[in-house]
Amino acid sequence: MFALGNELDRFGYLDQQPRLIRNLMSGCCVAALYDAEERESFRLPWLDLQQGIEDIQLLEPVRQLADDEEFDDEERQQIAKWLGRKEESLLHAMMQSRQMGLNLEPYWDE
């Protein structure tokens, strides 16, 4: 799913979102069986990753706006440039969250 060897772009993260949500929800179902502090520290990078995916989804209306004929070429280029920087920043942060999450010892294995 989120193995470090997998390079994910926005489409890859969007594709993995349902599985991430399912895994986070499964953790909620059995959460009371484990120590709250250990559980939360393990879940934080994955929750951060979910937030990043939601942020990527929020960029979609701007992406559609960039195709609007109402804007001239220079304005469309500026929108595209902003989108590229924003997406690159989000993907970098999400990769760091993924690394953190994958390096944590699962609390249920202890």
Backbone torsions as a table, in degrees:
resi	resn	phi	psi	omega
1	MET	NA	-76.5	-176.9
2	PHE	-110.7	25.6	-178.5
3	ALA	-53.4	145.5	-176.8
4	LEU	-61.3	-28.6	179.0
5	GLY	-68.7	-17.1	-179.8
6	ASN	-85.7	118.6	173.4
7	GLU	-84.9	119.9	-178.1
8	LEU	-112.6	132.4	170.6
9	ASP	-99.0	-170.8	-177.3
10	ARG	-61.1	-36.3	179.8
11	PHE	-67.2	-38.1	178.3
12	GLY	-63.4	-43.3	178.1
13	TYR	-66.4	-42.7	179.4
14	LEU	-62.3	-36.0	177.8
15	ASP	-66.3	-34.7	-177.3
16	GLN	-84.1	-12.7	-175.5
17	GLN	-53.6	-46.4	-179.5
18	PRO	-59.9	-37.7	179.1
19	ARG	-69.9	-38.8	177.3
20	LEU	-62.7	-45.8	178.9
21	ILE	-61.4	-44.2	179.2
22	ARG	-60.1	-43.4	179.7
23	ASN	-66.2	-41.3	178.1
24	LEU	-64.9	-39.5	178.4
25	MET	-68.0	-38.6	176.9
26	SER	-60.5	-40.9	177.0
27	GLY	-61.5	-36.3	178.0
28	CYS	-65.7	-34.2	-176.8
29	CYS	-66.2	-31.5	-177.7
30	VAL	-113.9	13.1	-173.2
31	ALA	-58.4	-38.5	-175.7
32	ALA	-66.2	-14.3	-180.0
33	LEU	-78.4	-11.1	-172.7
34	TYR	-126.0	163.4	178.6
35	ASP	-61.6	129.5	-174.9
36	ALA	-62.1	-42.0	-177.8
37	GLU	-66.1	-45.0	178.2
38	GLU	-63.9	-41.9	-179.4
39	ARG	-61.7	-47.5	-177.4
40	GLU	-67.6	-40.6	-179.9
41	SER	-65.8	-31.7	177.1
42	PHE	-72.3	-38.0	-174.7
43	ARG	-78.8	-24.6	-173.8
44	LEU	-55.6	-48.1	179.1
45	PRO	-62.1	-33.6	-179.1
46	TRP	-73.7	-35.2	174.7
47	LEU	-67.2	-37.8	176.7
48	ASP	-63.5	-39.7	177.2
49	LEU	-63.4	-41.6	177.3
50	GLN	-61.9	-40.6	177.7
51	GLN	-63.3	-40.2	177.4
52	GLY	-61.6	-40.9	178.1
53	ILE	-63.7	-41.5	177.5
54	GLU	-63.9	-37.9	177.6
55	ASP	-64.2	-39.1	176.7
56	ILE	-61.9	-40.7	178.4
57	GLN	-63.5	-33.9	179.7
58	LEU	-69.0	-19.0	178.3
59	LEU	-78.1	-15.6	-175.6
60	GLU	-58.5	-44.0	177.7
61	PRO	-61.4	-33.5	177.7
62	VAL	-68.8	-39.7	177.9
63	ARG	-59.9	-41.3	178.5
64	GLN	-68.4	-36.0	178.3
65	LEU	-62.9	-35.0	-179.3
66	ALA	-63.0	-23.7	179.3
67	ASP	-88.8	-3.0	-177.2
68	ASP	-66.7	131.1	-179.5
69	GLU	-70.8	-9.5	179.5
70	GLU	-66.2	-24.3	-178.5
71	PHE	-96.4	148.1	174.9
72	ASP	-81.4	174.7	-175.2
73	ASP	-58.8	-41.7	-178.5
74	GLU	-64.3	-42.1	178.3
75	GLU	-64.8	-41.8	177.6
76	ARG	-62.9	-39.0	178.4
77	GLN	-65.1	-39.6	178.4
78	GLN	-64.8	-41.6	177.6
79	ILE	-63.3	-45.3	-179.9
80	ALA	-63.0	-39.7	178.8
81	LYS	-64.4	-44.7	178.2
82	TRP	-61.9	-44.9	178.4
83	LEU	-59.2	-44.1	179.7
84	GLY	-60.6	-44.7	178.8
85	ARG	-65.2	-44.1	-179.3
86	LYS	-63.1	-46.6	-179.6
87	GLU	-64.1	-42.8	179.2
88	GLU	-60.7	-42.8	178.6
89	SER	-63.2	-44.8	178.4
90	LEU	-62.9	-45.5	-178.9
91	LEU	-63.8	-36.7	177.6
92	HIS	-65.1	-46.5	178.6
93	ALA	-63.0	-38.2	-179.8
94	MET	-68.6	-36.6	176.8
95	MET	-64.1	-39.6	177.7
96	GLN	-65.2	-41.2	177.1
97	SER	-62.9	-41.3	177.3
98	ARG	-60.1	-45.8	179.3
99	GLN	-60.3	-45.3	179.4
100	MET	-61.1	-46.8	-178.3
101	GLY	-63.0	-40.1	-178.4
102	LEU	-73.5	-21.9	179.6
103	ASN	-87.6	-8.8	-180.0
104	LEU	-80.7	143.8	174.9
105	GLU	-78.2	125.8	179.4
106	PRO	-59.2	132.4	-176.6
107	TYR	-66.1	-23.1	-177.8
108	TRP	-82.5	-10.7	179.2
109	ASP	-88.8	-7.8	-175.1
110	GLU	-81.7	NA	NA
